[in-house]
Amino acid sequence: MRIRTLSLLTVMSAVSLSAIAAAPTVSTEAKKAADMINADAPMQKMLAELTSPQGQKWRFNIQMEIVRIASPSRSEMRRQQELMRRFTEEWGFSPAQVMTRTDGIIKGAGLQKVDGLPVYNACVRIPGTYSQQKDAQSYKGQFPKVLLEGHIDTVNPAELPPASAPFVPVKLQKASDALVKTKAELAALPDELHFDKDGKIIEDANYKKAYQRYNDYEDALGRGALRIYVPGYNDAMINTAAVMQAAYMLNKYKIKPVYDIWICGTTGEEGKGNLCGMKQLYGYNQDTGKGNNALNFVANFGADSTSPGSGTVNYLGSYRFEIKYSEPAGVKVGANQPSALMAMNRAIEMISNLKTPYDLDKKAERTTYTVGVGSCTPASEGERSKECTLLVDMRSPTPGPLKDIRSKIEPAFAKALQ
């Protein structure tokens, strides 16, 4: 049996990480500015609408309507097209405010394709006032802008389904029942949410049972809550729906920021997506490990967590590995010799037992890692899978902890094989 490292990607969203702190220091002036913004009458109207029952339902409905559109990494074009349609037809944006095209081109971007493939970001612009100032400074013809983004790709389905079946069902199950374990069990669930011919959610009896709010899990169980199954429900359309609502609200209330704000559904966050959406936005060159930032983003807000207070401000560095374990072809099931599946499982076990300083002390720099998708090639009748592949992603705001966790994880790949 052998191991092969298919790809090692050192990924960075924009600029050199050495000067970026784990937690930004907020100055007194910034705090005063935040208080002034918060006290602004239009902002208070926005807040009231966002937290109203109608605002909450808007987020839920948008999430359900968008998440059902199958959107595997590098094949997000259908979800992108629906978002871009809604920008102009439903959410009040002018065509000039839509910064992306359905063919993946962003005018002025320092990079248009990643790994030779189009990038299907969906971005709109809230125009700022800075460019009208007499002393406004630009970079390569681009004025400063701020990015707010949440990703629109999902791990499942792994492949884009045919155009004749672009949707995945939103299945419902009593929360008190055992979690389903197989695709067959999932498909057998009789209840699901329903949508009309235009893709709008139907607020029928199933909807009313699914759209409920509870104090906690015990309260939900006691009151007959339903569990909702659909790929991307939690990662990450729950976040991206909120990002899209922010875009809608900023435009509706005609908020005028200083710098332009770009609000984007980005692509390629998961697995082999290779962070292509962020690479396009920052003109990131994989070969040199640098971004040209031709669009001149000066701050970045990433909505990629469902835990309050754990959003990412500015940038993270990342090492991504794809490891493939191979065994000779034709090995029969039950053969008394090591397998590719065994090696992959042992690698997962070893890696999952590693701890970063952040795992031990939440005051430490937030360095995390994910043992991502594990998969094996289909096996012939009576034989074992010949190859098993594992994706691992490591992240940190600064290089030191990132290199440290890599130095612990990388040897585990070979140790699992041994």
C-alpha positions in Angstrom: 0.0 0.0 0.0 1.2 3.5 -0.7 0.4 7.1 0.1 0.4 10.1 -2.3 0.1 13.8 -1.4 -2.0 15.0 -4.4 -1.9 18.7 -3.5 -0.5 21.0 -0.9 -2.1 24.5 -1.1 -0.9 27.4 0.9 -3.9 29.7 0.8 -4.3 33.2 1.9 -7.2 35.5 1.4 -5.2 38.7 0.6 -2.1 40.1 2.1 0.9 39.0 4.2 -0.2 37.5 7.4 2.7 38.5 9.6 1.2 41.8 10.5 -2.3 40.6 11.3 -3.3 40.0 14.9 -5.7 37.3 16.0 -8.1 39.8 17.5 -8.1 43.4 16.1 -7.6 46.2 18.5 -10.6 48.5 18.5 -9.6 52.2 19.1 -11.6 54.6 21.1 -12.4 56.5 17.9 -13.7 53.4 16.2 -16.0 52.7 19.2 -17.3 56.2 19.1 -18.0 55.8 15.4 -19.8 52.5 16.0 -22.0 54.2 18.6 -22.8 57.0 16.2 -23.7 54.6 13.4 -25.8 52.5 15.8 -27.7 55.7 16.8 -28.4 56.7 13.2 -32.2 56.6 12.5 -32.0 54.5 9.3 -29.8 52.0 11.0 -32.3 51.7 13.9 -35.1 51.1 11.4 -33.0 48.4 9.7 -32.3 46.8 13.1 -36.0 46.9 14.0 -36.9 45.2 10.7 -34.1 42.6 11.0 -35.2 41.5 14.4 -38.9 41.6 13.7 -40.9 38.4 13.1 -41.2 39.4 9.4 -37.4 39.8 9.2 -36.8 36.4 10.8 -39.2 34.7 8.4 -37.5 36.5 5.5 -34.2 34.9 6.4 -35.7 31.4 6.9 -37.6 31.5 3.6 -34.7 32.8 1.6 -32.5 30.1 3.2 -34.9 27.3 2.3 -35.5 28.6 -1.2 -31.8 28.9 -2.0 -30.4 25.9 -0.1 -32.5 23.5 -2.1 -30.6 24.4 -5.3 -27.8 21.9 -5.5 -24.5 23.7 -5.3 -21.4 21.5 -5.1 -18.0 23.2 -5.1 -17.0 24.4 -8.5 -20.5 23.9 -9.8 -22.4 26.7 -8.1 -23.7 28.3 -11.2 -27.4 27.6 -10.6 -27.4 29.0 -7.1 -25.4 32.0 -8.4 -27.9 32.7 -11.2 -30.8 32.6 -8.8 -29.2 35.0 -6.4 -28.3 37.4 -9.2 -31.9 37.2 -10.5 -33.2 38.1 -7.1 -30.8 41.0 -6.8 -32.5 42.9 -9.6 -36.0 41.4 -9.8 -36.8 41.2 -6.1 -34.4 43.0 -3.9 -34.2 46.4 -5.6 -30.7 46.5 -7.0 -29.9 48.2 -10.3 -28.0 46.1 -12.9 -25.1 48.5 -12.4 -24.9 47.4 -8.7 -24.4 43.7 -9.7 -20.7 43.2 -9.9 -20.5 39.6 -11.1 -21.6 37.9 -14.4 -23.1 34.5 -14.9 -20.0 33.4 -16.9 -17.8 34.1 -13.8 -16.2 37.3 -14.9 -15.7 40.2 -12.4 -14.7 43.4 -14.2 -11.4 44.7 -12.8 -10.5 41.5 -10.9 -6.9 40.5 -11.0 -7.8 36.9 -11.6 -10.8 35.5 -13.5 -10.2 31.7 -13.4 -8.9 29.4 -10.7 -7.5 26.0 -11.6 -8.5 26.8 -15.2 -12.2 26.9 -14.3 -14.8 29.8 -14.0 -15.6 31.1 -10.6 -19.3 31.7 -9.8 -19.4 34.4 -7.2 -22.6 36.4 -6.7 -21.8 40.0 -5.6 -23.7 43.3 -5.3 -22.3 46.8 -4.4 -23.6 49.3 -1.9 -22.0 52.5 -3.2 -20.0 54.7 -0.8 -19.2 58.4 -0.7 -15.4 58.2 -0.6 -14.9 58.3 -4.4 -16.6 61.7 -4.6 -14.1 63.3 -2.2 -11.6 65.6 -3.7 -8.7 63.9 -2.0 -9.9 60.3 -2.7 -7.1 57.9 -3.5 -7.4 54.9 -5.7 -5.3 51.8 -6.3 -5.0 50.7 -10.0 -8.1 52.7 -10.7 -10.1 51.1 -7.8 -11.3 53.0 -4.8 -11.2 51.2 -1.4 -14.0 48.8 -0.7 -15.1 46.4 2.1 -16.1 42.8 1.6 -18.9 41.0 3.4 -19.3 37.4 2.3 -20.7 34.0 3.0 -20.1 31.0 0.8 -22.8 29.3 -1.3 -21.2 25.9 -2.1 -21.9 22.8 -0.1 -20.2 19.4 0.4 -23.2 17.5 -0.8 -24.2 16.5 -3.3 -20.6 15.8 -4.5 -21.6 16.1 -8.2 -23.9 18.6 -9.9 -27.2 16.8 -10.7 -28.7 17.1 -14.2 -30.6 20.2 -15.2 -33.8 18.2 -15.1 -33.4 17.7 -11.3 -31.6 20.8 -10.0 -33.2 20.7 -6.5 -32.6 18.5 -3.4 -35.6 17.9 -1.1 -35.9 19.7 2.3 -36.8 16.7 4.4 -38.6 16.9 7.8 -38.4 14.5 10.8 -39.5 14.6 14.4 -36.6 15.7 16.5 -37.3 13.0 19.0 -36.7 10.3 16.3 -33.2 8.9 15.7 -31.0 10.6 13.2 -31.1 9.0 9.7 -27.9 7.1 8.9 -28.2 6.4 5.2 -29.4 8.1 2.0 -32.1 5.5 1.7 -33.4 6.3 5.2 -33.4 10.0 4.3 -35.3 9.5 1.1 -37.8 7.4 3.0 -38.9 10.3 5.2 -42.4 11.2 4.1 -42.6 14.8 5.1 -40.8 17.7 3.4 -41.2 21.4 2.7 -43.0 22.4 -0.5 -42.3 25.1 -3.2 -44.3 26.6 -6.0 -43.3 26.7 -9.7 -41.4 29.9 -9.1 -39.3 28.4 -6.3 -41.1 30.2 -3.5 -41.8 28.3 -0.3 -45.4 27.3 0.3 -46.5 28.1 3.8 -48.7 25.0 4.3 -49.1 22.7 7.3 -45.6 21.3 7.0 -44.1 24.8 6.8 -46.0 25.9 9.9 -44.7 22.9 11.8 -41.1 23.4 10.6 -41.0 27.2 11.2 -41.0 27.3 14.9 -38.7 28.9 17.6 -37.7 27.2 20.8 -35.8 28.2 23.9 -33.5 25.2 23.8 -33.2 21.6 22.7 -35.2 20.2 25.6 -38.0 22.7 24.9 -37.9 21.7 21.2 -38.2 18.0 22.1 -41.0 18.7 24.6 -43.0 20.7 22.0 -42.7 18.2 19.1 -40.1 20.1 17.0 -39.1 19.0 13.6 -35.5 18.3 12.4 -34.7 19.8 8.9 -32.4 17.9 6.5 -30.9 19.6 3.5 -27.3 19.9 2.4 -25.9 23.4 3.3 -28.6 24.1 5.9 -26.0 24.8 8.5 -22.9 25.2 6.3 -23.4 27.8 5.2 -26.7 29.1 3.7 -27.9 29.9 7.2 -25.1 32.5 7.2 -25.3 33.5 3.6 -29.1 34.1 3.8 -28.3 36.7 6.6 -25.6 38.2 4.4 -28.1 38.5 1.5 -30.6 40.1 3.9 -27.9 42.6 5.0 -27.5 43.6 1.3 -31.2 43.9 0.8 -31.6 46.1 3.9 -28.6 48.4 3.2 -30.0 49.0 -0.3 -33.6 49.4 0.8 -32.8 52.0 3.5 -30.3 53.7 1.1 -27.4 53.5 3.6 -24.4 55.5 2.4 -21.2 54.0 3.7 -17.8 55.8 3.3 -16.2 53.0 1.3 -18.1 50.9 -1.2 -19.4 47.6 0.4 -19.4 44.5 -1.7 -21.7 41.8 -0.4 -21.0 38.4 -2.0 -22.1 34.8 -2.0 -18.6 33.3 -2.6 -17.8 29.9 -4.1 -15.4 27.1 -3.7 -15.1 27.2 0.1 -15.6 23.5 0.6 -12.9 20.8 -0.1 -11.6 20.8 -3.7 -13.3 24.2 -4.3 -9.8 25.4 -3.3 -11.2 28.8 -2.0 -11.6 29.8 -5.6 -14.2 32.5 -4.8 -11.9 34.4 -2.4 -8.9 33.9 -4.7 -10.7 35.6 -7.6 -11.8 38.5 -5.4 -8.2 39.1 -4.2 -6.4 38.1 -7.3 -4.5 35.3 -5.4 -1.8 33.6 -7.4 -1.4 30.0 -6.1 2.1 29.7 -7.6 3.6 32.8 -5.9 1.4 32.7 -2.7 0.5 36.4 -3.2 -2.6 38.3 -4.1 -2.6 41.5 -6.3 -5.8 42.8 -4.7 -6.7 44.6 -7.9 -10.2 45.3 -6.6 -8.7 47.1 -3.5 -10.4 45.4 -0.6 -9.3 47.0 2.6 -11.3 45.0 5.1 -13.0 41.6 5.0 -15.9 40.2 7.1 -16.5 36.4 6.6 -19.8 35.0 7.8 -18.7 31.3 8.2 -19.8 30.3 11.7 -23.2 29.8 13.4 -21.7 30.5 16.8 -22.4 34.1 18.0 -19.2 36.2 18.2 -17.1 33.8 16.2 -17.1 35.5 12.8 -13.8 36.2 11.1 -12.6 39.8 10.6 -9.9 40.2 7.9 -7.9 37.2 6.9 -6.9 33.6 7.6 -4.1 31.6 6.3 -4.7 28.0 5.4 -2.8 24.8 4.5 -4.9 22.3 2.6 -3.9 18.7 2.0 -5.5 16.0 -0.2 -4.1 12.6 0.8 -4.7 9.4 -1.2 -4.0 5.9 0.1 -3.8 3.2 -2.5 -3.6 -0.6 -2.3 -3.2 -3.2 -5.0 -6.2 -3.9 -7.2 -8.1 -7.2 -6.8 -7.8 -7.6 -3.1 -10.8 -9.6 -1.9 -13.1 -8.6 0.9 -11.9 -10.2 4.2 -8.3 -10.4 3.0 -5.9 -10.4 6.0 -3.8 -7.4 4.9 -3.9 -3.6 5.5 -6.4 -1.6 3.4 -6.6 1.9 2.1 -9.7 2.4 4.1 -7.9 1.3 7.3 -5.1 3.8 6.6 -7.5 6.7 6.0 -9.4 5.9 9.2 -6.2 5.7 11.3 -5.1 9.0 9.9 -8.5 10.6 10.9 -8.1 9.1 14.4 -4.6 10.4 14.8 -5.4 13.9 13.6 -8.6 14.2 15.6 -6.6 13.6 18.8 -4.2 16.5 18.2 -4.8 19.7 20.1 -4.0 23.3 19.1 -3.3 26.0 21.8 -6.8 27.3 21.0 -8.3 23.9 21.9 -6.7 24.1 25.4 -7.2 27.9 26.0 -9.8 29.9 24.2 -7.8 33.1 24.8 -5.0 31.7 22.5 -4.9 32.6 18.9 -7.7 30.9 17.0 -5.9 28.1 15.2 -8.3 25.3 14.0 -8.3 22.4 11.6 -10.9 20.2 9.9 -10.7 16.6 8.8 -12.9 17.1 5.8 -14.3 14.8 3.2 -13.2 11.2 3.2 -14.1 9.0 0.2 -13.1 5.7 -1.4 -13.4 4.5 -5.0 -16.2 2.1 -5.8 -15.1 -1.5 -5.2 -15.8 -4.4 -7.7 -18.0 -7.2 -6.5 -16.2 -9.1 -3.7 -13.3 -6.8 -3.7 -12.1 -3.8 -1.7 -11.8 -0.1 -2.6 -8.4 0.4 -4.3 -8.1 4.1 -3.2 -9.3 6.2 -0.3 -8.9 10.0 -0.2 -8.9 12.4 2.7 -9.1 16.2 2.7 -7.6 18.2 5.7 -7.7 21.9 6.2 -5.7 23.9 8.7 -6.4 27.6 9.5 -4.8 30.4 11.6 -4.5 34.2 11.4 -0.7 34.2 11.7 2.0 31.9 10.3 3.5 30.6 13.5 0.6 28.5 14.9 -0.3 27.5 11.3 3.1 26.0 10.7 3.1 24.4 14.1 -0.2 22.5 13.6 1.0 21.5 10.1 4.2 20.0 11.6 2.0 17.8 13.8 -0.6 16.8 11.3 1.6 16.1 8.3 3.6 13.2 9.9 0.3 11.6 10.8 -0.4 10.8 7.2 2.7 8.6 6.9 2.3 7.2 10.4 -1.2 6.0 9.6 0.2 4.2 6.5 2.9 2.5 8.6 
